[in-house]
Amino acid sequence: VSLRDPIRSGVDDLGLREIIGAAVKRKKAAHAGMFDIAKTTNRPMIHIGG
C-alpha cells in the first residue's frame, strides 16, 4: 500500500493507522506451505534451490 499520497494530502495519524490496518487485514495469514508450493507450475526458484 502506498502512503505517499495520503501523507502529502495531510492525512492525520489516525487516518494512517486505518490505511495500514486495512492493508494488513487484506494480507494472507501465511505463505503457502511446502506441499502447496510443490504443486504450482511456475516455481523456478524452487528448481534452483533458492
C-alpha distance matrix in Angstrom:
0.0 3.8 6.4 9.2 10.5 10.7 12.4 14.6 15.6 16.8 14.8 16.6 15.8 16.1 13.6 11.0 12.2 11.8 8.2 7.6 10.5 9.5 6.5 9.4 11.9 10.5 11.0 14.5 17.1 18.3 18.6 21.4 24.8 27.4 29.3 26.4 25.3 29.0 29.2 26.5 27.9 25.5 25.6 26.9 25.7 27.7 30.7 30.8 30.2 26.8
3.8 0.0 3.8 5.6 7.1 8.2 9.5 11.2 12.7 14.2 12.9 15.2 15.0 16.0 13.2 10.6 12.9 12.9 9.3 9.4 12.8 12.1 9.8 12.7 15.3 14.1 14.7 18.3 20.7 21.8 22.0 24.9 28.2 30.6 32.6 29.8 28.4 32.0 32.3 29.4 30.6 27.9 28.0 28.9 27.7 30.0 32.9 32.6 32.3 28.7
6.4 3.8 0.0 3.8 5.7 5.5 6.1 8.5 10.1 10.9 9.6 11.6 11.5 13.0 10.4 7.7 10.6 11.3 8.1 8.5 12.2 12.3 10.8 13.4 16.1 15.8 16.6 20.3 22.3 23.7 24.2 27.4 30.6 33.1 35.3 32.6 31.4 35.0 35.4 32.7 34.0 31.4 31.3 32.2 30.7 33.0 35.9 35.6 35.0 31.3
9.2 5.6 3.8 0.0 3.8 5.7 5.3 6.1 8.6 10.1 10.2 12.8 13.5 15.4 12.8 10.5 13.8 14.6 11.6 12.3 15.9 15.9 14.4 17.1 19.8 19.2 19.9 23.6 25.7 26.9 27.1 30.2 33.4 35.7 37.9 35.2 33.7 37.3 37.7 34.7 35.7 32.9 32.9 33.4 32.1 34.7 37.4 36.8 36.4 32.7
10.5 7.1 5.7 3.8 0.0 3.8 5.4 5.1 6.1 8.7 9.0 12.4 13.9 15.4 12.2 11.0 14.5 14.5 11.6 13.3 16.7 16.1 15.2 18.3 20.4 19.7 21.1 24.8 27.1 28.6 29.0 31.9 35.3 37.7 39.6 36.7 35.4 39.0 39.1 36.1 37.0 34.3 34.7 35.4 34.4 36.9 39.6 39.3 39.1 35.4
10.7 8.2 5.5 5.7 3.8 0.0 3.8 5.5 5.1 6.4 5.5 8.8 10.5 11.7 8.5 7.7 11.4 11.3 9.0 11.2 14.2 14.0 13.9 16.8 18.7 18.6 20.3 24.1 26.1 28.0 28.9 31.9 35.2 37.9 39.8 36.9 36.0 39.7 39.8 37.0 38.3 35.8 36.1 37.1 35.9 38.1 41.0 40.8 40.3 36.7
12.4 9.5 6.1 5.3 5.4 3.8 0.0 3.8 5.4 5.2 5.4 7.9 9.4 11.7 9.4 8.0 11.7 12.8 10.9 12.3 15.5 16.1 15.7 18.2 20.5 20.9 22.0 25.8 27.5 29.2 30.0 33.3 36.4 39.0 41.2 38.5 37.4 41.1 41.5 38.7 40.1 37.4 37.3 38.1 36.6 38.9 41.8 41.3 40.6 36.9
14.6 11.2 8.5 6.1 5.1 5.5 3.8 0.0 3.8 5.4 7.6 10.5 12.7 15.0 12.5 11.6 15.4 16.2 14.1 15.7 19.0 19.2 18.7 21.4 23.7 23.6 24.9 28.6 30.6 32.2 32.7 35.9 39.1 41.5 43.7 40.9 39.6 43.2 43.5 40.6 41.6 38.8 38.9 39.5 38.2 40.7 43.4 42.8 42.5 38.8
15.6 12.7 10.1 8.6 6.1 5.1 5.4 3.8 0.0 3.8 6.0 9.5 12.4 14.0 11.2 11.5 15.2 15.3 13.6 16.0 18.8 18.7 18.9 21.8 23.6 23.6 25.4 29.1 31.2 33.1 33.9 36.9 40.2 42.9 44.8 41.9 40.9 44.5 44.6 41.7 42.8 40.2 40.6 41.4 40.3 42.7 45.5 45.1 44.8 41.1
16.8 14.2 10.9 10.1 8.7 6.4 5.2 5.4 3.8 0.0 3.8 6.3 9.6 11.5 9.5 10.0 13.6 14.2 13.4 15.5 18.1 18.6 19.2 21.7 23.5 24.1 25.8 29.6 31.2 33.2 34.4 37.6 40.7 43.5 45.6 42.8 41.9 45.6 45.9 43.2 44.6 42.0 42.1 43.0 41.6 43.9 46.8 46.4 45.7 42.0
14.8 12.9 9.6 10.2 9.0 5.5 5.4 7.6 6.0 3.8 0.0 3.8 6.8 8.0 5.8 6.7 10.1 10.5 10.1 12.4 14.6 15.2 16.2 18.5 20.1 21.0 22.9 26.6 28.0 30.3 31.7 34.9 38.0 40.9 43.0 40.2 39.6 43.3 43.5 41.0 42.6 40.3 40.4 41.5 40.1 42.1 45.2 44.9 44.1 40.5
16.6 15.2 11.6 12.8 12.4 8.8 7.9 10.5 9.5 6.3 3.8 0.0 3.8 5.5 5.3 6.4 8.8 10.1 10.8 12.5 14.2 15.7 17.0 18.6 20.2 21.8 23.4 27.1 28.0 30.4 32.1 35.5 38.4 41.4 43.5 41.0 40.5 44.3 44.6 42.4 44.2 41.9 41.7 43.0 41.2 43.1 46.3 46.0 44.9 41.3
15.8 15.0 11.5 13.5 13.9 10.5 9.4 12.7 12.4 9.6 6.8 3.8 0.0 3.8 5.4 5.1 6.2 8.7 9.9 10.5 12.0 14.2 15.4 16.3 18.2 20.2 21.5 25.0 25.5 27.8 29.8 33.2 35.9 38.9 41.2 38.9 38.4 42.2 42.7 40.7 42.8 40.5 40.1 41.3 39.4 41.0 44.4 44.1 42.7 39.1
16.1 16.0 13.0 15.4 15.4 11.7 11.7 15.0 14.0 11.5 8.0 5.5 3.8 0.0 3.8 5.4 5.1 6.3 8.8 9.9 10.3 12.3 14.4 15.2 16.4 18.6 20.4 23.7 24.2 26.9 29.2 32.5 35.2 38.4 40.4 38.0 37.9 41.7 42.0 40.1 42.3 40.4 40.1 41.7 39.9 41.3 44.7 44.7 43.3 39.9
13.6 13.2 10.4 12.8 12.2 8.5 9.4 12.5 11.2 9.5 5.8 5.3 5.4 3.8 0.0 3.8 5.4 5.1 6.3 8.7 9.7 10.7 12.6 14.3 15.4 17.0 19.1 22.6 23.7 26.4 28.3 31.4 34.4 37.6 39.4 36.8 36.6 40.4 40.5 38.4 40.4 38.4 38.3 39.9 38.4 39.9 43.3 43.3 42.2 38.8
11.0 10.6 7.7 10.5 11.0 7.7 8.0 11.6 11.5 10.0 6.7 6.4 5.1 5.4 3.8 0.0 3.8 5.4 5.1 6.1 8.3 9.9 10.7 12.3 14.2 15.7 17.1 20.7 21.8 24.1 25.7 29.1 32.0 35.0 37.1 34.6 34.1 37.9 38.2 36.1 38.0 35.9 35.6 37.0 35.3 36.9 40.2 40.1 38.9 35.5
12.2 12.9 10.6 13.8 14.5 11.4 11.7 15.4 15.2 13.6 10.1 8.8 6.2 5.1 5.4 3.8 0.0 3.8 5.5 5.2 5.8 8.5 9.8 10.4 12.0 14.3 15.6 19.0 19.5 22.0 24.2 27.5 30.2 33.4 35.4 33.1 32.9 36.7 37.1 35.3 37.6 35.6 35.2 36.8 35.0 36.3 39.7 39.8 38.3 35.0
11.8 12.9 11.3 14.6 14.5 11.3 12.8 16.2 15.3 14.2 10.5 10.1 8.7 6.3 5.1 5.4 3.8 0.0 3.8 5.5 5.0 6.1 8.6 9.9 10.5 12.5 14.6 18.0 18.9 21.8 24.0 27.0 29.9 33.2 35.0 32.3 32.4 36.2 36.3 34.4 36.7 35.0 34.9 36.8 35.3 36.5 39.9 40.3 39.0 35.7
8.2 9.3 8.1 11.6 11.6 9.0 10.9 14.1 13.6 13.4 10.1 10.8 9.9 8.8 6.3 5.1 5.5 3.8 0.0 3.8 5.5 5.3 6.4 8.8 10.1 11.0 13.0 16.7 18.2 20.7 22.4 25.4 28.6 31.7 33.5 30.7 30.4 34.2 34.2 32.1 34.1 32.2 32.2 33.9 32.6 34.0 37.3 37.6 36.6 33.3
7.6 9.4 8.5 12.3 13.3 11.2 12.3 15.7 16.0 15.5 12.4 12.5 10.5 9.9 8.7 6.1 5.2 5.5 3.8 0.0 3.8 5.4 5.1 6.2 8.7 10.0 11.0 14.7 15.8 18.0 19.7 23.0 25.9 29.0 31.0 28.5 28.1 31.9 32.3 30.3 32.5 30.5 30.2 31.8 30.1 31.5 34.9 35.0 33.7 30.4
10.5 12.8 12.2 15.9 16.7 14.2 15.5 19.0 18.8 18.1 14.6 14.2 12.0 10.3 9.7 8.3 5.8 5.0 5.5 3.8 0.0 3.8 5.4 5.1 6.2 8.8 10.2 13.4 14.0 16.9 19.2 22.3 25.1 28.4 30.2 27.7 27.9 31.7 31.9 30.2 32.7 31.1 30.8 32.8 31.2 32.1 35.6 36.1 34.6 31.5
9.5 12.1 12.3 15.9 16.1 14.0 16.1 19.2 18.7 18.6 15.2 15.7 14.2 12.3 10.7 9.9 8.5 6.1 5.3 5.4 3.8 0.0 3.8 5.5 5.1 6.5 9.1 12.4 13.8 16.8 18.8 21.6 24.6 28.0 29.4 26.6 26.9 30.6 30.4 28.6 31.0 29.5 29.6 31.8 30.6 31.5 34.9 35.7 34.5 31.5
6.5 9.8 10.8 14.4 15.2 13.9 15.7 18.7 18.9 19.2 16.2 17.0 15.4 14.4 12.6 10.7 9.8 8.6 6.4 5.1 5.4 3.8 0.0 3.8 5.4 5.3 6.7 10.5 12.4 14.7 16.2 19.1 22.3 25.5 27.1 24.3 24.1 27.9 27.9 25.9 28.1 26.4 26.3 28.3 27.0 28.2 31.5 32.1 31.0 27.9
9.4 12.7 13.4 17.1 18.3 16.8 18.2 21.4 21.8 21.7 18.5 18.6 16.3 15.2 14.3 12.3 10.4 9.9 8.8 6.2 5.1 5.5 3.8 0.0 3.8 5.4 5.3 8.6 9.6 12.0 14.1 17.3 20.1 23.4 25.2 22.7 22.7 26.5 26.9 25.2 27.8 26.3 25.8 27.9 26.3 27.1 30.6 31.2 29.7 26.7
11.9 15.3 16.1 19.8 20.4 18.7 20.5 23.7 23.6 23.5 20.1 20.2 18.2 16.4 15.4 14.2 12.0 10.5 10.1 8.7 6.2 5.1 5.4 3.8 0.0 3.8 5.5 8.0 8.9 12.2 14.6 17.3 20.1 23.6 25.0 22.3 22.9 26.7 26.5 25.1 27.9 26.8 26.7 29.2 27.9 28.3 31.8 32.8 31.3 28.6
10.5 14.1 15.8 19.2 19.7 18.6 20.9 23.6 23.6 24.1 21.0 21.8 20.2 18.6 17.0 15.7 14.3 12.5 11.0 10.0 8.8 6.5 5.3 5.4 3.8 0.0 3.8 6.6 9.0 11.7 13.3 15.6 18.9 22.2 23.4 20.4 20.8 24.5 24.1 22.4 24.9 23.7 24.0 26.5 25.6 26.2 29.5 30.7 29.6 26.9
11.0 14.7 16.6 19.9 21.1 20.3 22.0 24.9 25.4 25.8 22.9 23.4 21.5 20.4 19.1 17.1 15.6 14.6 13.0 11.0 10.2 9.1 6.7 5.3 5.5 3.8 0.0 3.8 6.4 8.4 9.8 12.5 15.7 19.0 20.5 17.7 17.9 21.6 21.7 20.1 22.7 21.5 21.2 23.7 22.4 22.9 26.4 27.4 26.1 23.4
14.5 18.3 20.3 23.6 24.8 24.1 25.8 28.6 29.1 29.6 26.6 27.1 25.0 23.7 22.6 20.7 19.0 18.0 16.7 14.7 13.4 12.4 10.5 8.6 8.0 6.6 3.8 0.0 3.8 5.4 7.1 9.3 12.3 15.8 17.0 14.4 14.9 18.6 18.6 17.5 20.5 19.7 19.3 22.1 21.0 20.9 24.4 25.8 24.3 22.0
17.1 20.7 22.3 25.7 27.1 26.1 27.5 30.6 31.2 31.2 28.0 28.0 25.5 24.2 23.7 21.8 19.5 18.9 18.2 15.8 14.0 13.8 12.4 9.6 8.9 9.0 6.4 3.8 0.0 3.8 7.2 9.5 11.6 15.3 16.7 14.7 15.7 19.2 19.6 19.1 22.4 21.9 21.0 23.8 22.2 21.7 25.3 26.7 24.7 22.7
18.3 21.8 23.7 26.9 28.6 28.0 29.2 32.2 33.1 33.2 30.3 30.4 27.8 26.9 26.4 24.1 22.0 21.8 20.7 18.0 16.9 16.8 14.7 12.0 12.2 11.7 8.4 5.4 3.8 0.0 3.8 6.5 8.3 11.8 13.7 12.0 12.5 16.0 17.0 16.5 19.9 19.3 18.0 20.7 18.9 18.2 21.8 23.1 21.0 19.1
18.6 22.0 24.2 27.1 29.0 28.9 30.0 32.7 33.9 34.4 31.7 32.1 29.8 29.2 28.3 25.7 24.2 24.0 22.4 19.7 19.2 18.8 16.2 14.1 14.6 13.3 9.8 7.1 7.2 3.8 0.0 3.8 6.4 9.3 11.5 9.6 9.3 12.9 14.1 13.3 16.6 15.7 14.2 16.9 15.2 14.5 18.2 19.5 17.7 15.8
21.4 24.9 27.4 30.2 31.9 31.9 33.3 35.9 36.9 37.6 34.9 35.5 33.2 32.5 31.4 29.1 27.5 27.0 25.4 23.0 22.3 21.6 19.1 17.3 17.3 15.6 12.5 9.3 9.5 6.5 3.8 0.0 3.8 6.7 8.0 5.8 6.2 9.7 10.5 10.3 13.9 13.8 12.5 15.6 14.5 13.2 16.5 18.5 16.9 15.7
24.8 28.2 30.6 33.4 35.3 35.2 36.4 39.1 40.2 40.7 38.0 38.4 35.9 35.2 34.4 32.0 30.2 29.9 28.6 25.9 25.1 24.6 22.3 20.1 20.1 18.9 15.7 12.3 11.6 8.3 6.4 3.8 0.0 3.8 5.5 5.3 6.2 8.7 10.3 11.3 14.9 15.3 13.4 16.4 15.0 12.8 16.1 18.1 16.0 15.5
27.4 30.6 33.1 35.7 37.7 37.9 39.0 41.5 42.9 43.5 40.9 41.4 38.9 38.4 37.6 35.0 33.4 33.2 31.7 29.0 28.4 28.0 25.5 23.4 23.6 22.2 19.0 15.8 15.3 11.8 9.3 6.7 3.8 0.0 3.8 5.6 5.2 6.2 9.0 10.4 13.7 14.2 11.8 14.5 13.1 10.3 13.2 15.4 13.2 13.5
29.3 32.6 35.3 37.9 39.6 39.8 41.2 43.7 44.8 45.6 43.0 43.5 41.2 40.4 39.4 37.1 35.4 35.0 33.5 31.0 30.2 29.4 27.1 25.2 25.0 23.4 20.5 17.0 16.7 13.7 11.5 8.0 5.5 3.8 0.0 3.8 5.4 5.1 6.6 9.2 12.6 14.1 12.5 15.5 15.1 12.0 14.3 17.1 15.5 16.2
26.4 29.8 32.6 35.2 36.7 36.9 38.5 40.9 41.9 42.8 40.2 41.0 38.9 38.0 36.8 34.6 33.1 32.3 30.7 28.5 27.7 26.6 24.3 22.7 22.3 20.4 17.7 14.4 14.7 12.0 9.6 5.8 5.3 5.6 3.8 0.0 3.8 5.5 5.4 7.0 10.7 12.1 11.2 14.7 14.7 12.3 14.8 17.7 16.5 16.6
25.3 28.4 31.4 33.7 35.4 36.0 37.4 39.6 40.9 41.9 39.6 40.5 38.4 37.9 36.6 34.1 32.9 32.4 30.4 28.1 27.9 26.9 24.1 22.7 22.9 20.8 17.9 14.9 15.7 12.5 9.3 6.2 6.2 5.2 5.4 3.8 0.0 3.8 5.4 5.4 8.8 9.3 7.7 11.1 10.9 8.7 11.4 14.1 13.2 13.1
29.0 32.0 35.0 37.3 39.0 39.7 41.1 43.2 44.5 45.6 43.3 44.3 42.2 41.7 40.4 37.9 36.7 36.2 34.2 31.9 31.7 30.6 27.9 26.5 26.7 24.5 21.6 18.6 19.2 16.0 12.9 9.7 8.7 6.2 5.1 5.5 3.8 0.0 3.8 5.6 8.2 9.6 8.0 11.0 11.3 8.3 9.9 13.2 12.6 13.5
29.2 32.3 35.4 37.7 39.1 39.8 41.5 43.5 44.6 45.9 43.5 44.6 42.7 42.0 40.5 38.2 37.1 36.3 34.2 32.3 31.9 30.4 27.9 26.9 26.5 24.1 21.7 18.6 19.6 17.0 14.1 10.5 10.3 9.0 6.6 5.4 5.4 3.8 0.0 3.8 6.5 9.2 9.1 12.5 13.8 11.3 12.5 16.0 15.9 16.7
26.5 29.4 32.7 34.7 36.1 37.0 38.7 40.6 41.7 43.2 41.0 42.4 40.7 40.1 38.4 36.1 35.3 34.4 32.1 30.3 30.2 28.6 25.9 25.2 25.1 22.4 20.1 17.5 19.1 16.5 13.3 10.3 11.3 10.4 9.2 7.0 5.4 5.6 3.8 0.0 3.8 5.8 6.5 10.2 11.8 10.3 11.6 14.9 15.4 15.5
27.9 30.6 34.0 35.7 37.0 38.3 40.1 41.6 42.8 44.6 42.6 44.2 42.8 42.3 40.4 38.0 37.6 36.7 34.1 32.5 32.7 31.0 28.1 27.8 27.9 24.9 22.7 20.5 22.4 19.9 16.6 13.9 14.9 13.7 12.6 10.7 8.8 8.2 6.5 3.8 0.0 3.8 6.1 9.0 11.7 10.8 11.0 14.3 15.7 16.0
25.5 27.9 31.4 32.9 34.3 35.8 37.4 38.8 40.2 42.0 40.3 41.9 40.5 40.4 38.4 35.9 35.6 35.0 32.2 30.5 31.1 29.5 26.4 26.3 26.8 23.7 21.5 19.7 21.9 19.3 15.7 13.8 15.3 14.2 14.1 12.1 9.3 9.6 9.2 5.8 3.8 0.0 3.8 6.2 9.0 9.3 9.8 12.4 14.0 13.7
25.6 28.0 31.3 32.9 34.7 36.1 37.3 38.9 40.6 42.1 40.4 41.7 40.1 40.1 38.3 35.6 35.2 34.9 32.2 30.2 30.8 29.6 26.3 25.8 26.7 24.0 21.2 19.3 21.0 18.0 14.2 12.5 13.4 11.8 12.5 11.2 7.7 8.0 9.1 6.5 6.1 3.8 0.0 3.8 5.7 5.6 6.7 9.2 10.4 10.1
26.9 28.9 32.2 33.4 35.4 37.1 38.1 39.5 41.4 43.0 41.5 43.0 41.3 41.7 39.9 37.0 36.8 36.8 33.9 31.8 32.8 31.8 28.3 27.9 29.2 26.5 23.7 22.1 23.8 20.7 16.9 15.6 16.4 14.5 15.5 14.7 11.1 11.0 12.5 10.2 9.0 6.2 3.8 0.0 3.8 5.4 5.1 6.5 8.7 8.5
25.7 27.7 30.7 32.1 34.4 35.9 36.6 38.2 40.3 41.6 40.1 41.2 39.4 39.9 38.4 35.3 35.0 35.3 32.6 30.1 31.2 30.6 27.0 26.3 27.9 25.6 22.4 21.0 22.2 18.9 15.2 14.5 15.0 13.1 15.1 14.7 10.9 11.3 13.8 11.8 11.7 9.0 5.7 3.8 0.0 3.8 5.4 5.3 6.1 4.9
27.7 30.0 33.0 34.7 36.9 38.1 38.9 40.7 42.7 43.9 42.1 43.1 41.0 41.3 39.9 36.9 36.3 36.5 34.0 31.5 32.1 31.5 28.2 27.1 28.3 26.2 22.9 20.9 21.7 18.2 14.5 13.2 12.8 10.3 12.0 12.3 8.7 8.3 11.3 10.3 10.8 9.3 5.6 5.4 3.8 0.0 3.8 5.5 5.1 5.8
30.7 32.9 35.9 37.4 39.6 41.0 41.8 43.4 45.5 46.8 45.2 46.3 44.4 44.7 43.3 40.2 39.7 39.9 37.3 34.9 35.6 34.9 31.5 30.6 31.8 29.5 26.4 24.4 25.3 21.8 18.2 16.5 16.1 13.2 14.3 14.8 11.4 9.9 12.5 11.6 11.0 9.8 6.7 5.1 5.4 3.8 0.0 3.8 5.6 7.6
30.8 32.6 35.6 36.8 39.3 40.8 41.3 42.8 45.1 46.4 44.9 46.0 44.1 44.7 43.3 40.1 39.8 40.3 37.6 35.0 36.1 35.7 32.1 31.2 32.8 30.7 27.4 25.8 26.7 23.1 19.5 18.5 18.1 15.4 17.1 17.7 14.1 13.2 16.0 14.9 14.3 12.4 9.2 6.5 5.3 5.5 3.8 0.0 3.8 5.7
30.2 32.3 35.0 36.4 39.1 40.3 40.6 42.5 44.8 45.7 44.1 44.9 42.7 43.3 42.2 38.9 38.3 39.0 36.6 33.7 34.6 34.5 31.0 29.7 31.3 29.6 26.1 24.3 24.7 21.0 17.7 16.9 16.0 13.2 15.5 16.5 13.2 12.6 15.9 15.4 15.7 14.0 10.4 8.7 6.1 5.1 5.6 3.8 0.0 3.8
26.8 28.7 31.3 32.7 35.4 36.7 36.9 38.8 41.1 42.0 40.5 41.3 39.1 39.9 38.8 35.5 35.0 35.7 33.3 30.4 31.5 31.5 27.9 26.7 28.6 26.9 23.4 22.0 22.7 19.1 15.8 15.7 15.5 13.5 16.2 16.6 13.1 13.5 16.7 15.5 16.0 13.7 10.1 8.5 4.9 5.8 7.6 5.7 3.8 0.0
